[in-house]
Amino acid sequence: MLIPEQRRISRDFKTILKSMVCLFREPTNLDYIYNLEDELRYTQASLLAVEWLKTKPEVLLLIQERYIAPNPNIEVLLQYPEDSLGYAYAFYIKKSGFDPSFYRQIQVEDDVSYVLLRSRQTHDIWHVVTGFKTDGLGELGLKAFKLAQTRRNLAVFLVGGGLLFIHSRQIARCSP
């Protein structure tokens, strides 16, 4: 029996679901997070989140001018005053052994892709500002914070999936 067109699961939804399952199996694999984020890019929720961000005048200006930050020079930032964000960021990157350009690149074609790229570029700055660590719970906390700040739907998927993952591990420990 054929399923009516309106009841079929879209190919995009299947890809999103596959990314979620893969991420559930390998929660530290960043490719799955980027795949999920890329699939969610033009959903109605993403479009609404960007429209909401554009209601903030200072954010609207950034989106309109399409400012793209250059790759940070960590050694130069380490020369900044110790109480500056630049120094704190550089110290965090160096101490953690991170690459400040680790994120998956995307071409900026519109407001949605611009917000996505800037979110990827500033991910570690969010860690510095909020104090959330880069372990599983820290990443979930950061995503919850970013959800409140940006309303981007990736955070909903990651926080929800992360809580489900944690819950399933708790259940597994309690099983006889």
C-alpha positions as CSV (number, residue, x, y, z in Angstrom):
1,M,0.0,0.0,0.0
2,L,1.4,3.4,-1.0
3,I,1.5,6.2,1.5
4,P,-0.2,9.4,0.4
5,E,2.3,12.1,-0.6
6,Q,1.5,14.3,2.4
7,R,2.3,11.4,4.8
8,R,5.7,10.5,3.3
9,I,8.7,11.3,5.3
10,S,10.8,13.8,3.4
11,R,14.3,13.0,2.2
12,D,15.5,16.0,4.3
13,F,13.8,14.6,7.4
14,K,15.4,11.2,6.8
15,T,18.8,12.8,6.5
16,I,18.3,14.8,9.7
17,L,17.1,11.6,11.5
18,K,20.1,9.7,10.2
19,S,22.5,12.4,11.5
20,M,20.8,12.3,14.9
21,V,21.1,8.5,15.1
22,C,24.8,8.7,14.1
23,L,25.4,11.5,16.6
24,F,23.7,9.5,19.3
25,R,26.1,6.6,18.5
26,E,29.2,8.8,18.3
27,P,28.5,12.0,20.2
28,T,32.0,13.4,19.8
29,N,32.1,13.1,16.0
30,L,31.9,16.7,14.9
31,D,31.1,15.7,11.3
32,Y,27.7,14.5,12.4
33,I,27.0,17.8,14.2
34,Y,28.0,19.7,11.0
35,N,25.9,17.4,8.9
36,L,22.9,17.9,11.1
37,E,23.5,21.7,11.2
38,D,23.8,21.8,7.4
39,E,20.5,19.8,7.0
40,L,18.7,22.1,9.3
41,R,20.0,25.3,7.6
42,Y,16.9,26.1,5.6
43,T,14.2,24.7,7.7
44,Q,11.4,27.0,8.7
45,A,12.7,27.1,12.3
46,S,16.1,28.3,11.0
47,L,14.6,31.0,8.9
48,L,12.5,32.2,11.8
49,A,15.5,32.2,14.1
50,V,17.4,34.4,11.7
51,E,14.4,36.7,11.4
52,W,14.3,37.0,15.2
53,L,18.0,37.7,15.4
54,K,17.4,40.5,12.9
55,T,15.0,42.2,15.3
56,K,18.1,43.1,17.4
57,P,19.5,46.3,15.8
58,E,23.1,45.5,16.6
59,V,22.8,41.9,15.2
60,L,20.9,43.2,12.1
61,L,23.9,45.6,11.4
62,L,26.3,42.7,11.5
63,I,24.2,40.5,9.3
64,Q,23.7,43.4,6.8
65,E,27.4,44.2,6.6
66,R,28.4,40.5,6.5
67,Y,31.4,41.0,8.6
68,I,33.7,38.0,8.5
69,A,36.4,37.9,11.1
70,P,39.9,37.0,10.0
71,N,41.5,33.9,11.5
72,P,42.8,35.0,14.9
73,N,46.5,35.3,15.5
74,I,46.8,33.6,18.9
75,E,50.3,34.8,19.5
76,V,49.3,38.4,18.9
77,L,46.2,38.1,21.1
78,L,48.4,36.7,23.9
79,Q,50.0,40.2,24.0
80,Y,46.7,41.8,24.9
81,P,46.0,42.8,28.5
82,E,45.2,39.7,30.6
83,D,41.8,41.0,31.5
84,S,40.7,41.3,27.8
85,L,38.5,39.0,25.9
86,G,41.2,38.6,23.2
87,Y,43.8,37.4,25.7
88,A,41.3,35.1,27.5
89,Y,40.3,33.6,24.1
90,A,43.9,33.1,23.0
91,F,44.9,31.6,26.4
92,Y,42.0,29.2,26.2
93,I,42.8,28.1,22.6
94,K,46.5,27.6,23.4
95,K,45.9,25.9,26.7
96,S,43.4,23.5,25.1
97,G,45.5,22.8,22.1
98,F,42.6,23.9,19.8
99,D,42.8,25.2,16.3
100,P,40.8,28.4,16.1
101,S,39.8,27.5,12.5
102,F,38.6,24.0,13.2
103,Y,35.0,24.5,12.0
104,R,33.5,23.3,8.7
105,Q,33.6,26.2,6.3
106,I,30.5,27.3,4.3
107,Q,30.0,29.8,1.6
108,V,28.0,32.9,2.7
109,E,25.2,33.3,0.3
110,D,22.4,34.8,2.4
111,D,21.5,35.8,6.0
112,V,21.0,32.2,7.1
113,S,24.5,31.0,5.9
114,Y,26.1,34.1,7.3
115,V,24.6,33.5,10.8
116,L,25.7,29.8,10.6
117,L,29.3,30.7,9.6
118,R,29.5,33.3,12.4
119,S,28.1,30.8,14.9
120,R,30.8,28.4,13.9
121,Q,33.6,31.0,14.0
122,T,32.6,32.2,17.4
123,H,31.9,28.8,19.1
124,D,35.0,28.9,21.3
125,I,34.5,32.5,22.2
126,W,31.1,31.5,23.6
127,H,33.0,28.9,25.8
128,V,35.3,31.6,27.1
129,V,32.4,34.1,27.9
130,T,30.1,31.5,29.5
131,G,32.7,29.4,31.3
132,F,31.2,26.2,29.9
133,K,33.8,23.4,29.5
134,T,34.2,21.4,26.3
135,D,33.1,18.1,27.8
136,G,29.7,16.6,27.0
137,L,27.8,18.4,29.7
138,G,29.6,21.7,29.0
139,E,28.7,21.5,25.4
140,L,25.1,20.8,26.3
141,G,25.1,23.8,28.7
142,L,26.6,26.0,26.0
143,K,24.0,24.9,23.4
144,A,21.2,25.6,25.9
145,F,22.6,29.1,26.5
146,K,22.9,29.6,22.7
147,L,19.3,28.5,22.2
148,A,18.2,31.2,24.5
149,Q,20.4,33.8,22.8
150,T,19.8,32.8,19.1
151,R,16.8,30.5,18.9
152,R,18.7,28.4,16.4
153,N,17.2,24.9,16.0
154,L,20.5,23.0,16.1
155,A,20.6,23.7,19.8
156,V,17.1,22.1,20.3
157,F,18.3,18.9,18.5
158,L,21.6,18.7,20.4
159,V,20.2,19.6,23.9
160,G,17.3,17.2,23.4
161,G,19.5,14.5,22.0
162,G,22.1,15.0,24.6
163,L,19.5,14.7,27.4
164,L,18.1,11.6,25.8
165,F,21.7,10.2,25.6
166,I,22.4,10.9,29.2
167,H,19.0,9.5,30.3
168,S,19.6,6.3,28.3
169,R,23.0,5.8,30.0
170,Q,21.4,6.3,33.4
171,I,18.8,3.7,32.6
172,A,21.5,1.3,31.3
173,R,23.3,1.6,34.6
174,C,20.2,0.9,36.6
175,S,19.2,-2.2,34.6
176,P,19.6,-5.6,36.4
